[in-house]
């Protein structure tokens, strides 16, 4: 085997390793995205039921069917504003760390762990 064949084989193996790493990272990203979407959907359904219950309860307590949904909506608006203001700390930094860990940490090819 000459050096030209060795270089071709080496480049082929590196290409295959890159493709496998890309598939692994892409599957992790898709898995993270889908699990987050499912959790958000369940949370949204739960919040709808909680808001409906809060509206009914506040309407009975305050004896005012107009103020109850306004108070519930105001609560969710304040919650949204808090989450919006903390969005970088809560969401962006976590995703940046996730992607950095996936794409830039080297793994031991024999064990698959980050031992290098």
GIBEL-V135744 format. One record per residue. OMEGA is omega in degrees with one decimal (NA if undefined). Layout:
# GIBEL-V135744
omega = (OMEGA:OMEGA)
This chain:
# GIBEL-V135744
omega = (-179.2:-174.6:179.4:178.1:178.3:179.1:178.2:179.4:178.7:179.2:176.8:178.6:177.4:178.4:178.5:178.7:177.3:179.6:179.0:177.2:178.8:177.9:179.3:-179.1:178.4:178.2:176.3:179.3:-180.0:177.9:178.9:-179.6:-178.5:179.5:176.7:179.5:179.0:178.0:177.9:178.0:177.8:177.7:179.8:178.1:178.5:179.2:177.0:179.0:177.9:179.0:177.9:177.5:178.5:177.6:-179.7:-177.6:178.6:177.1:178.9:-177.5:-177.2:-175.0:-178.8:-177.1:178.4:-176.6:-175.8:179.3:176.8:177.7:178.3:177.3:176.6:176.8:179.8:176.4:177.2:177.6:177.4:-179.7:177.9:178.6:179.1:-179.7:-179.3:-172.5:-179.1:-178.7:-175.6:-169.5:-171.5:-178.2:178.9:179.7:177.5:178.3:179.4:-178.9:178.8:179.3:-178.5:-170.6:-172.2:176.9:178.8:178.3:174.4:-176.0:-178.9:-176.3:-177.3:-179.6:179.0:-174.0:-172.1:NA)
